[in-house]
Amino acid sequence: MKYERAIRRFTLFLLLTDTLMAGAAFLAAYGLRLAVPFPQAAEMGPLREYVGMLVLQVVSVLLVLFFARLYNLSYFSRVDEFYGIVAACTIGTLMGVALGALMLRDFNVGRDYSRAMLGYVWLLSILFLTLGRVLNSWLRRSLVRAGWGRRRVLILGTGSIAQMILQKILWTPSLGYDVVGIVANNGDMPAALLDVPVVGKTAQLGEIIEALQTDEVIIALPEETSHQEILWLISECERGRVTIRVYPDLFQIIAGPVSIGELGGLPLLTVRDIAQTGWRRMVKRGMDLVGSVAALILLSPLMMIIAVLIRLESPGGVFYAQERMGLDARPFPMLKFRSMRSDAEKTGPGWTTSDDPRRTRVGAFLRKTNLDELPQFINVLLGHMSLVGPRPERPVYVEQFRRSIPRYMERHREKAGMTGWAQVNGLRGDTSITERTKYDLWYIENWSLLLDIKIIVRTVLQIFRSPNAY
């Protein structure tokens, strides 16, 4: 397939890029050690004596990158990639030094170098490889937009889950998907979904895959679909030799890692406790304190300007305190910059919608750019909230959701967050609460400090381009 050939070429080009950058980092480190007499003047031999060490360094780093699956071109975030590069350069540099010492001792090949040179090699390898991969990614995404290496994808389902996945694909062309059609699940068959044609029903799945030369199938059926039906669909897809992806149901997400126990000889699945305890909670609170203090100091001039603009445009307070449900379902006053008229909720609470007439002009801009959320750094500092976590809801909505969404209250086992995994994946504003709950529970199950950093970085990058911010 064209897609497979393009992926092989992209992978080879990425390997070549890493090779050149790792080699350039070693050469730059050699030149830097000669130029900088710190901590003392270098006693370096000619470059030709270090060729063996250069080769070992490059090969070691490339091997670690390979085993860390960083040549798998599936989408992963910049934060994940940088973390992998740091780990690969650290392990690869140590491997290169160890192998070089063995060669020097046993075969008298090459030449040893100082700890300062080792430090330069490590730091410059991280810098050069990161830069090379950023440029490589930019070029690859440009080629994908131009039509190289695009995947022809078929979506199974016409419900809300299929629509959400289709929207994500349409909003993110750099993912490299071309949706060739929608397949209905043997029920009502609409003509199209978001202007993408419905090309048939699942009973004809094998024929449709072959006729449309499909590379990938995404199964996005309702949660009530039986496992037997999904297994049958997977077997039909396997006949067409395509990549198969299945959107998980709520139980698969909330169950997470499980253990098999027994009760008087009866096997039972035990879902592990997902609440953060001990050092995890301490680390997260430490990051919250450092992040909120730094943000309040750095952003205080901007917050003062926003406060003045709000007062100049409309009467009323600068801040708006709204009761939300946080950790252990305890209410707290969540602070925001006021973005609506002071009488916006005289008829009761309601969801904000696109082009909401209750917004002020300044408020519309603040909500679009998420700047109305800045006072929540005060909530984080006070311990009401965390920088990252499930977004808090109002008590009136929590009472509704807890009766209709399974294990919805598990979200309240952790502190509410200024941003969260659901929000950076486009689920904010007037979007599905069920889908948001899935993302929130996945975040709680898979929490790590690196994941929090990734979410914060993605939040900052999405400030001016979040489609559901209003």
Stockholm file with secondary structure:
# STOCKHOLM 1.0

chainA/1-470         MKYERAIRRFTLFLLLTDTLMAGAAFLAAYGLRLAVPFPQAAEMGPLREYVGMLVLQVVSVLLVLFFARLYNLSYFSRVDEFYGIVAACTIGTLMGVALGALMLRDFNVGRDYSRAMLGYVWLLSILFLTLGRVLNSWLRRSLVRAGWGRRRVLILGTGSIAQMILQKILWTPSLGYDVVGIVANNGDMPAALLDVPVVGKTAQLGEIIEALQTDEVIIALPEETSHQEILWLISECERGRVTIRVYPDLFQIIAGPVSIGELGGLPLLTVRDIAQTGWRRMVKRGMDLVGSVAALILLSPLMMIIAVLIRLESPGGVFYAQERMGLDARPFPMLKFRSMRSDAEKTGPGWTTSDDPRRTRVGAFLRKTNLDELPQFINVLLGHMSLVGPRPERPVYVEQFRRSIPRYMERHREKAGMTGWAQVNGLRGDTSITERTKYDLWYIENWSLLLDIKIIVRTVLQIFRSPNAY
#=GR chainA/1-470 SS CHHHHHHHHHHHHHHHHHHHHHHHHHHHHHHHHHHCCCSSCCCCCCGGGGHHHHHHHHHHHHHHHHHTTTTCCSCCCHHHHHHHHHHHHHHHHHHHHHHHHHHHHHTCCSCCCCHHHHHHHHHHHHHHHHHHHHHHHHHHHHHHHTTTTCEEEEEECCSHHHHHHHHHHHHCGGGCEEEEEEEECSSCCCSEETTEEEEEEGGGHHHHHHHTTCSEEEECCCTTSCHHHHHHHHHHHHHTTCEEEECCCHHHHHHCSEEEEEETTEEEEEECCCCCCTHHHHHHHHHHHHHHHHHHHHHHHHHHHHHHHHHHHSSSCSEEEEEEECGGGCEEEEEEECCBCTTTTTTCCCCCCTTCTTBCHHHHHHHHTTGGGTTHHHHHHHTSEEEESCCCCCHHHHHHHHHHSTTGGGGGGSCEEEECHHHHTTCCSSSCHHHHHHHHHHHHHTCCHHHHHHHHHHHHHTTTCCTTCC
#=GC SS_cons         CHHHHHHHHHHHHHHHHHHHHHHHHHHHHHHHHHHCCCSSCCCCCCGGGGHHHHHHHHHHHHHHHHHTTTTCCSCCCHHHHHHHHHHHHHHHHHHHHHHHHHHHHHTCCSCCCCHHHHHHHHHHHHHHHHHHHHHHHHHHHHHHHTTTTCEEEEEECCSHHHHHHHHHHHHCGGGCEEEEEEEECSSCCCSEETTEEEEEEGGGHHHHHHHTTCSEEEECCCTTSCHHHHHHHHHHHHHTTCEEEECCCHHHHHHCSEEEEEETTEEEEEECCCCCCTHHHHHHHHHHHHHHHHHHHHHHHHHHHHHHHHHHHSSSCSEEEEEEECGGGCEEEEEEECCBCTTTTTTCCCCCCTTCTTBCHHHHHHHHTTGGGTTHHHHHHHTSEEEESCCCCCHHHHHHHHHHSTTGGGGGGSCEEEECHHHHTTCCSSSCHHHHHHHHHHHHHTCCHHHHHHHHHHHHHTTTCCTTCC
//
